[in-house]
Amino acid sequence: MKKSSSGKRRHVVAWVNKAEWDQVLDHLYSKDPALQRFALQRVSAWRGRYAHNTPVAVDCTADLVRGQVLDRSGQLSGDDLVLLYGAALVRFVNLITESYHTFWYS
């Protein structure tokens, strides 16, 4: 296998290019539910392309945004929303504490 002449390392990601990444990021943090739904669809496509290797931070953010979108739409009952938000927050906190422990104990 021939080494690339530029010396850059290639990293395979689920998004098509940096512009798609930036667009999805902007839409996830948008106040417009339609843009948030579009971004959630893109993240689902990334999960389909890249299986279980989607960055955990992207998954956690998408889970929290999905909860917000479903909360605003009134599609779920109170108990379902509690479970959805609870699972998303626990996963998010686990991500943060795992990063903290990896930093201090590795």
N, C-alpha and C positions, 0 to 999 in steps of 0.2 A: 504494500500500500504506500502510495506516494505522499510525503508530507507536504502540507500546503506551504506555499512560498511566503505568505504573509506572516506566518508564525502565530496567527490568532487561533485560539481554541474555539471550537464550535460547541454550542450547547443546544440540545434539542428542547424546544418548548411547544406548548399546545397552541399558542396564539400565532397568527400568521406573520405579524410584524409588530414593531414598536407602536405604530399608529393604532392598531387594534387594541393593544394593551392599554394605551393612554385613553382611548375612547371608552372602553369598558370601565376603567377606573373612574373617569369623570361621570359616567352614567350611574354607577353604583352609588356615588355620593350626591347625586342630583336630588332635588326635591320633587321632581316630576315622576310619578309612579310608572308612567309608560316607558320612560327612559330606564328606570330601574328594572322593569320587567325585561326589556331588551337586553340589558347587561346580564341579568340572571340567565337568560337563554344562551348567551355567549359563553358564560361560565359552564353551563351544562354541556355545551358543545366541546369545550376544552376538556371536561371530565371524560367525555366520550372518546376524544382523540388520544388523550394521554393517560387514560385509565386511572390508576391509583397514585399517580405521580404529580397530580396538580398540587401546587404549593398550599400548605395547610392554612396560611394566612388568607389566601384567596377563598378557600372553602369556608373558613370561619366568617369572613366578611359577607360572603354570599348568603350564608345561613342567617345572619343577623338582618340583612336587607330583605331577604325572603319573608322573615317574620314581620317586618315593618309593612311590606306590601300587602301581605295577607291580613294584617291587623287593620289597615286602612280600608281594605275592600269589604270587610265584614263577612268574609267567607268562612271563618272559623269561629267556634264557640270560645268562651273564656278559658275553659280547661285546656283546649287544644293549643291556644295561644301561650298559655303558661308553660306547657310542655315544650313547645317550639322554642320560645325565648330561653327557657331554662337550659335546654340541651345546647343551644348555640352559645350561651354565655359560659357554660361549664367547659365546652370545647375551647373557647377563646382563652379562658383563664388557664386551662391546662397548657395551651400553647405558650403563653407568656411565662408560666412558672417552669416549664420544661426548658425554655431558652435560658432562663435565669440559672437553673441548676446546671445545665450543660456548660455555661460560661464559667461558673465558680468552681465546679467540681471536675472539670476535665483537664 
